[in-house]
Amino acid sequence: MNARFQIRIQRYGWDKACEHYETGWKNSLAPAQEKLLALCDVQTGERVLDLACGTGLVTVPLADAVGPAGQVVATDLSDRMVEHTRRLCQARALDQVMTMRADAEHLSEFEEGSFDLVTCALGLMYCPDPGAALREAFRVLKPGGRAVFAVWGTRKNCGWAEIFPIVDARVHSSVCPMFFHLGTSDILAAEMKRAGFQTIETHRLSCDLPYPDAKTAIDAAFIGGPVALAYSRFDEATRNEIRREYLNSISDYQQGSGFKIPGEFVVNYGAKPTRA
């Protein structure tokens, strides 16, 4: 798969999903985001780079933590995600937030050693070359700086995972062919170590993703998530078909009219050495 093509698919897909993202995923992703923020131990006045910021769910608490004396630079591939986060921070008078579109694998906009902290909450899985993104995160950190990355866990522990083969059976979505790779075993820790990080900590979280009804679960899967672009191009007959297949794939997790779908996250901390 051509990396530039895959990145373009990501960009347009998340533009499409932006409006619906929080409705389907805000509550489900909260445990991973809260763990990430706790591991950050953000200090007043620090400069933070928030990669794959999405709708600002991590950006805002980071900005609150660094305060007016600090800065959070929030980046994403998606123009609409960046614009959403910019408007959100403006509405909250968070002048310490700067937003911009950027590719996590190529952070040439930023000088070496220019951040105290780098975060990426559930965005690293989408990088065609996550190792390159980790190396760039390491490069832009100051000596002694920290990074915290959250990814989805092992495929078998994520009950919603059938969405990918269901969509790819109709069209190759080119979204994330290695989506669960980093969350398997100790692969994320190994990749971080290869990028130069030390003092690496791995935290694996198991939780249920709550959805009050079938429509919310379907909308999260197909219009608020990574396959939104592919789904938007299906005709209504195909959409009905894949919705039925997806509901069947999560039927074991139905509780009353709603669903509690098992999920797993891996949240890793790492530090840049104070000396080379």
Helices and strands as residue ranges (DSSP letters): H 3-40, E 47-51, H 59-66, E 71-76, H 79-91, E 97-101, E 115-121, G 124-126, H 130-140, E 141-152, G 155-157, H 163-168, H 187-195, E 198-211, H 214-222, H 228-232, H 236-249, G 251-253, E 254-255, E 258-271
